[in-house]
Structure formats: structure tokens, C-alpha cells
């Protein structure tokens, strides 16, 4: 969960901060911290099944950002 960035030779402060922020958000540290601060209910069986159906639909049709279209 610890994320850090060491300064490279000749690197500006702005570039170092941008590199740190990129690593911080890519490791989903912010999401884990936010989720640990509040309690959330478990997903009901019905809701979990609905989400699974929607997920399978998108995977079968190949729609979404991973299909290569932007």
C-alpha cells in the first residue's frame, strides 16, 4: 500500500509529483483508503446476479474500452 517515487537525476519537482500521482492512482491506493473509511453493505444475491449478467453480456459482445476502439 505504500507508494513512493525517488527523484531521478535532473528531474523537476513537477515531474516527480506527476510520477508519484500516477503510481498512487494506478495501484488503487486511493480507492482502498476511501473504502476503508466507511462501511458498506454486502451486495445482495439478486444484485450480484444482475451484475454478473451485465458483465457477461459486455464480455460476449466485446463492447467496452478494451475492444480497441476509442
Chimera marker file (.cmm) of the C-alpha trace (Angstrom):
<marker_set name="trace">
<marker id="1" x="0.000" y="0.000" z="0.000" r="1" g="1" b="0" radius="0.5"/>
<marker id="2" x="2.999" y="2.259" z="0.370" r="1" g="1" b="0" radius="0.5"/>
<marker id="3" x="3.729" y="4.211" z="-2.782" r="1" g="1" b="0" radius="0.5"/>
<marker id="4" x="6.841" y="6.289" z="-3.296" r="1" g="1" b="0" radius="0.5"/>
<marker id="5" x="8.856" y="7.902" z="-6.046" r="1" g="1" b="0" radius="0.5"/>
<marker id="6" x="12.528" y="8.774" z="-5.841" r="1" g="1" b="0" radius="0.5"/>
<marker id="7" x="13.891" y="11.730" z="-7.707" r="1" g="1" b="0" radius="0.5"/>
<marker id="8" x="15.832" y="10.952" z="-10.865" r="1" g="1" b="0" radius="0.5"/>
<marker id="9" x="18.854" y="12.969" z="-11.923" r="1" g="1" b="0" radius="0.5"/>
<marker id="10" x="17.808" y="16.254" z="-13.492" r="1" g="1" b="0" radius="0.5"/>
<marker id="11" x="14.107" y="15.697" z="-12.800" r="1" g="1" b="0" radius="0.5"/>
<marker id="12" x="11.944" y="18.677" z="-11.883" r="1" g="1" b="0" radius="0.5"/>
<marker id="13" x="9.640" y="18.749" z="-8.861" r="1" g="1" b="0" radius="0.5"/>
<marker id="14" x="6.556" y="18.867" z="-11.083" r="1" g="1" b="0" radius="0.5"/>
<marker id="15" x="7.602" y="15.759" z="-12.999" r="1" g="1" b="0" radius="0.5"/>
<marker id="16" x="8.328" y="13.920" z="-9.747" r="1" g="1" b="0" radius="0.5"/>
<marker id="17" x="4.883" y="14.796" z="-8.382" r="1" g="1" b="0" radius="0.5"/>
<marker id="18" x="3.209" y="13.656" z="-11.601" r="1" g="1" b="0" radius="0.5"/>
<marker id="19" x="5.067" y="10.334" z="-11.473" r="1" g="1" b="0" radius="0.5"/>
<marker id="20" x="4.057" y="9.830" z="-7.841" r="1" g="1" b="0" radius="0.5"/>
<marker id="21" x="0.406" y="10.640" z="-8.526" r="1" g="1" b="0" radius="0.5"/>
<marker id="22" x="0.355" y="8.234" z="-11.466" r="1" g="1" b="0" radius="0.5"/>
<marker id="23" x="1.764" y="5.405" z="-9.352" r="1" g="1" b="0" radius="0.5"/>
<marker id="24" x="-0.579" y="6.268" z="-6.472" r="1" g="1" b="0" radius="0.5"/>
<marker id="25" x="-3.746" y="6.080" z="-8.549" r="1" g="1" b="0" radius="0.5"/>
<marker id="26" x="-2.650" y="3.099" z="-10.657" r="1" g="1" b="0" radius="0.5"/>
<marker id="27" x="-2.139" y="0.999" z="-7.531" r="1" g="1" b="0" radius="0.5"/>
<marker id="28" x="-5.696" y="1.954" z="-6.459" r="1" g="1" b="0" radius="0.5"/>
<marker id="29" x="-4.416" y="3.109" z="-3.097" r="1" g="1" b="0" radius="0.5"/>
<marker id="30" x="-6.893" y="5.992" z="-3.030" r="1" g="1" b="0" radius="0.5"/>
<marker id="31" x="-9.809" y="3.606" z="-3.568" r="1" g="1" b="0" radius="0.5"/>
<marker id="32" x="-8.650" y="1.303" z="-0.775" r="1" g="1" b="0" radius="0.5"/>
<marker id="33" x="-8.240" y="4.215" z="1.641" r="1" g="1" b="0" radius="0.5"/>
<marker id="34" x="-11.648" y="5.644" z="0.778" r="1" g="1" b="0" radius="0.5"/>
<marker id="35" x="-13.378" y="2.267" z="1.104" r="1" g="1" b="0" radius="0.5"/>
<marker id="36" x="-11.758" y="1.521" z="4.449" r="1" g="1" b="0" radius="0.5"/>
<marker id="37" x="-13.084" y="4.746" z="5.972" r="1" g="1" b="0" radius="0.5"/>
<marker id="38" x="-16.746" y="3.878" z="5.523" r="1" g="1" b="0" radius="0.5"/>
<marker id="39" x="-18.755" y="0.722" z="5.990" r="1" g="1" b="0" radius="0.5"/>
<marker id="40" x="-20.672" y="-0.653" z="3.029" r="1" g="1" b="0" radius="0.5"/>
<marker id="41" x="-23.222" y="-3.433" z="2.955" r="1" g="1" b="0" radius="0.5"/>
<marker id="42" x="-22.587" y="-6.711" z="1.201" r="1" g="1" b="0" radius="0.5"/>
<marker id="43" x="-24.156" y="-6.995" z="-2.225" r="1" g="1" b="0" radius="0.5"/>
<marker id="44" x="-27.393" y="-8.980" z="-2.221" r="1" g="1" b="0" radius="0.5"/>
<marker id="45" x="-27.620" y="-12.206" z="-4.212" r="1" g="1" b="0" radius="0.5"/>
<marker id="46" x="-30.044" y="-10.597" z="-6.642" r="1" g="1" b="0" radius="0.5"/>
<marker id="47" x="-27.804" y="-7.580" z="-7.255" r="1" g="1" b="0" radius="0.5"/>
<marker id="48" x="-24.720" y="-9.782" z="-7.647" r="1" g="1" b="0" radius="0.5"/>
<marker id="49" x="-26.545" y="-11.910" z="-10.239" r="1" g="1" b="0" radius="0.5"/>
<marker id="50" x="-27.688" y="-8.807" z="-12.154" r="1" g="1" b="0" radius="0.5"/>
<marker id="51" x="-24.127" y="-7.504" z="-12.252" r="1" g="1" b="0" radius="0.5"/>
<marker id="52" x="-22.859" y="-10.895" z="-13.463" r="1" g="1" b="0" radius="0.5"/>
<marker id="53" x="-25.427" y="-10.961" z="-16.289" r="1" g="1" b="0" radius="0.5"/>
<marker id="54" x="-24.456" y="-7.462" z="-17.419" r="1" g="1" b="0" radius="0.5"/>
<marker id="55" x="-20.743" y="-8.327" z="-17.209" r="1" g="1" b="0" radius="0.5"/>
<marker id="56" x="-21.207" y="-11.484" z="-19.286" r="1" g="1" b="0" radius="0.5"/>
<marker id="57" x="-23.214" y="-9.538" z="-21.870" r="1" g="1" b="0" radius="0.5"/>
<marker id="58" x="-20.428" y="-6.995" z="-22.333" r="1" g="1" b="0" radius="0.5"/>
<marker id="59" x="-17.756" y="-9.687" z="-22.462" r="1" g="1" b="0" radius="0.5"/>
<marker id="60" x="-19.680" y="-11.695" z="-25.052" r="1" g="1" b="0" radius="0.5"/>
<marker id="61" x="-20.318" y="-8.717" z="-27.320" r="1" g="1" b="0" radius="0.5"/>
<marker id="62" x="-16.829" y="-7.285" z="-26.967" r="1" g="1" b="0" radius="0.5"/>
<marker id="63" x="-18.103" y="-3.810" z="-26.206" r="1" g="1" b="0" radius="0.5"/>
<marker id="64" x="-16.184" y="-1.534" z="-23.889" r="1" g="1" b="0" radius="0.5"/>
<marker id="65" x="-12.852" y="0.239" z="-23.800" r="1" g="1" b="0" radius="0.5"/>
<marker id="66" x="-10.782" y="-2.925" z="-24.151" r="1" g="1" b="0" radius="0.5"/>
<marker id="67" x="-12.096" y="-3.624" z="-27.669" r="1" g="1" b="0" radius="0.5"/>
<marker id="68" x="-9.509" y="-1.294" z="-29.164" r="1" g="1" b="0" radius="0.5"/>
<marker id="69" x="-11.891" y="1.483" z="-30.165" r="1" g="1" b="0" radius="0.5"/>
<marker id="70" x="-11.514" y="4.905" z="-28.589" r="1" g="1" b="0" radius="0.5"/>
<link id1="1" id2="2" r="1" g="1" b="0" radius="0.2"/>
<link id1="2" id2="3" r="1" g="1" b="0" radius="0.2"/>
<link id1="3" id2="4" r="1" g="1" b="0" radius="0.2"/>
<link id1="4" id2="5" r="1" g="1" b="0" radius="0.2"/>
<link id1="5" id2="6" r="1" g="1" b="0" radius="0.2"/>
<link id1="6" id2="7" r="1" g="1" b="0" radius="0.2"/>
<link id1="7" id2="8" r="1" g="1" b="0" radius="0.2"/>
<link id1="8" id2="9" r="1" g="1" b="0" radius="0.2"/>
<link id1="9" id2="10" r="1" g="1" b="0" radius="0.2"/>
<link id1="10" id2="11" r="1" g="1" b="0" radius="0.2"/>
<link id1="11" id2="12" r="1" g="1" b="0" radius="0.2"/>
<link id1="12" id2="13" r="1" g="1" b="0" radius="0.2"/>
<link id1="13" id2="14" r="1" g="1" b="0" radius="0.2"/>
<link id1="14" id2="15" r="1" g="1" b="0" radius="0.2"/>
<link id1="15" id2="16" r="1" g="1" b="0" radius="0.2"/>
<link id1="16" id2="17" r="1" g="1" b="0" radius="0.2"/>
<link id1="17" id2="18" r="1" g="1" b="0" radius="0.2"/>
<link id1="18" id2="19" r="1" g="1" b="0" radius="0.2"/>
<link id1="19" id2="20" r="1" g="1" b="0" radius="0.2"/>
<link id1="20" id2="21" r="1" g="1" b="0" radius="0.2"/>
<link id1="21" id2="22" r="1" g="1" b="0" radius="0.2"/>
<link id1="22" id2="23" r="1" g="1" b="0" radius="0.2"/>
<link id1="23" id2="24" r="1" g="1" b="0" radius="0.2"/>
<link id1="24" id2="25" r="1" g="1" b="0" radius="0.2"/>
<link id1="25" id2="26" r="1" g="1" b="0" radius="0.2"/>
<link id1="26" id2="27" r="1" g="1" b="0" radius="0.2"/>
<link id1="27" id2="28" r="1" g="1" b="0" radius="0.2"/>
<link id1="28" id2="29" r="1" g="1" b="0" radius="0.2"/>
<link id1="29" id2="30" r="1" g="1" b="0" radius="0.2"/>
<link id1="30" id2="31" r="1" g="1" b="0" radius="0.2"/>
<link id1="31" id2="32" r="1" g="1" b="0" radius="0.2"/>
<link id1="32" id2="33" r="1" g="1" b="0" radius="0.2"/>
<link id1="33" id2="34" r="1" g="1" b="0" radius="0.2"/>
<link id1="34" id2="35" r="1" g="1" b="0" radius="0.2"/>
<link id1="35" id2="36" r="1" g="1" b="0" radius="0.2"/>
<link id1="36" id2="37" r="1" g="1" b="0" radius="0.2"/>
<link id1="37" id2="38" r="1" g="1" b="0" radius="0.2"/>
<link id1="38" id2="39" r="1" g="1" b="0" radius="0.2"/>
<link id1="39" id2="40" r="1" g="1" b="0" radius="0.2"/>
<link id1="40" id2="41" r="1" g="1" b="0" radius="0.2"/>
<link id1="41" id2="42" r="1" g="1" b="0" radius="0.2"/>
<link id1="42" id2="43" r="1" g="1" b="0" radius="0.2"/>
<link id1="43" id2="44" r="1" g="1" b="0" radius="0.2"/>
<link id1="44" id2="45" r="1" g="1" b="0" radius="0.2"/>
<link id1="45" id2="46" r="1" g="1" b="0" radius="0.2"/>
<link id1="46" id2="47" r="1" g="1" b="0" radius="0.2"/>
<link id1="47" id2="48" r="1" g="1" b="0" radius="0.2"/>
<link id1="48" id2="49" r="1" g="1" b="0" radius="0.2"/>
<link id1="49" id2="50" r="1" g="1" b="0" radius="0.2"/>
<link id1="50" id2="51" r="1" g="1" b="0" radius="0.2"/>
<link id1="51" id2="52" r="1" g="1" b="0" radius="0.2"/>
<link id1="52" id2="53" r="1" g="1" b="0" radius="0.2"/>
<link id1="53" id2="54" r="1" g="1" b="0" radius="0.2"/>
<link id1="54" id2="55" r="1" g="1" b="0" radius="0.2"/>
<link id1="55" id2="56" r="1" g="1" b="0" radius="0.2"/>
<link id1="56" id2="57" r="1" g="1" b="0" radius="0.2"/>
<link id1="57" id2="58" r="1" g="1" b="0" radius="0.2"/>
<link id1="58" id2="59" r="1" g="1" b="0" radius="0.2"/>
<link id1="59" id2="60" r="1" g="1" b="0" radius="0.2"/>
<link id1="60" id2="61" r="1" g="1" b="0" radius="0.2"/>
<link id1="61" id2="62" r="1" g="1" b="0" radius="0.2"/>
<link id1="62" id2="63" r="1" g="1" b="0" radius="0.2"/>
<link id1="63" id2="64" r="1" g="1" b="0" radius="0.2"/>
<link id1="64" id2="65" r="1" g="1" b="0" radius="0.2"/>
<link id1="65" id2="66" r="1" g="1" b="0" radius="0.2"/>
<link id1="66" id2="67" r="1" g="1" b="0" radius="0.2"/>
<link id1="67" id2="68" r="1" g="1" b="0" radius="0.2"/>
<link id1="68" id2="69" r="1" g="1" b="0" radius="0.2"/>
<link id1="69" id2="70" r="1" g="1" b="0" radius="0.2"/>
</marker_set>
